[in-house]
Amino acid sequence: MRLPHILIVDDEPNLADILSDALTEEGYEVDATTNGMEVIDRFAQRSYDALLLDLKMESIDGLEVLRHVREYHPDVIVIILTGHGSMESAVAALRYGAFDYRLKPTSPQILHQLIQKGLQHRQETLRRQQLISEFDDWYQVFKEHMMKDVVSSSATENQRFITSGQLSIDRQRSAISLDGKTLDLTKTEFSLLICLVQASPETLSPRQLVNLALGYDCDDTQAGDVIKWHIHHLRQKVEPALPYPRYIKTVRGRGYVWRGNQVA
């Protein structure tokens, strides 16, 4: 069984070492760094289950690290551990999706308990998102089956094929290739990508994507949660080098946009 993998980010090396040793004894696999910018590179190299994150660092603000991690790795549990807390930073951290917010000093035992709760919450969230994804994929298959009875067989080649830069989509065969490589997408991911490409260079909000790609409606908060996970998995198949996406860009506060036709 794989050990939970924890990343500690703190600009105090001694504290990072103490926490690392204590959590290793509790049965976790632990990495530590004092550099906020290095977090992004480490997440590009491997996945983590939880992140213990300081707020005040020289290279990059901890809230900016948190925003980036939540955007491209939404399933990671993030616990803020800071000696410079304030009401404003606490509210911002929770708004960006931090699981908990703690002031230093916090004992390793308390952190162990928080991590356990966080990992349990993570498993429940992943299971819920898996069920949502399965429903969305089933619904896409259902819609496709129903459309076969109403769509005219005289569809033009222009309706069948879509291209954008190095991306080629054959809607009739549900086939997509990018940079000469075939992409293995689910029905939902296929629909999302088509909507983004056809709308480009316009930005689509999560609610618009739920309506256009998934075929149903929900409020903005629910749409944001649903689309975030689908975009996360779609990027893993489309983007050549996460966490620096070239094709599917996030427009903060607005939604997502396809930039494939602007990539050389």
C-alpha positions, 0 to 999 in steps of 0.5 A: 500500500502506498504511503501518503506523500506529504510536502512541507513548505516552510522558510524555517529550515529547522522547523521543516526538518522537525516536522519532516522527522515527526511525520516520517515516524508517523508513517508518511513519506515526506519531502520538505523545501523552504522555497515556494517556487520549488513547490510548483516544480515538485508538483510537476515531477510527482503527486502529493496527497497533502501540503503543509504550507507557510504563508510568508516566504521570500520567493513567492507568497504562500497564498499564491502557491495555494492558488496555483496548487488548487487550480492544477491539483484540486485533490491535494489537501492543503494545511496552512501553517504560519507564524504571521496569521491574520483574519484577512489571510485566513479568509483568503486561504479558506477561499482558495480551498485550504483544508485548515489554517493553523498558527505556529507553533503547532505540535506534530501530533495535532498536524498528524490528526489534521492530516488524517482528517484531511486525507479522509476528506480527500478520499470522500471527495475523490469518490464523489467526483468519480461518481459525478464523472461517471454520471456525466460520461453516462449522460454523454453516451445517452445524448449521443445515442438519442441524437443519432435518431434526430441528426440528419445523415447529410452532415457536412465535412465541415461539421465533422472535422474541427482543427485548431493549430496542431489539434484535429477533431473528428466528431463522427469517429469521436477521435482527437489527435494533438501534435500527431498523437491520439488522445484517449478522452472520455465522452465528457472530456471530448465534449468539453474540449470541443466546446472550448475549441469552438468558442476560442478565443472567447472564455467560457465560464464553468456554468456555460461549460456545464450547459454546453458540454454536459447538457444540464444546468446548475448554479455557479458554485456547483458548476465551478466544482464540477468543471474544475475536476473535469478540466484537471483530468483533461489537462493531464491528457492534453498538456505536455508540461503541467503545471504550465498549461499551453492549451487550456488557460484559466482566466481568473474569475471568468473561466477557461479558454482554448489557446491551441491556435496560438501555440507555435 
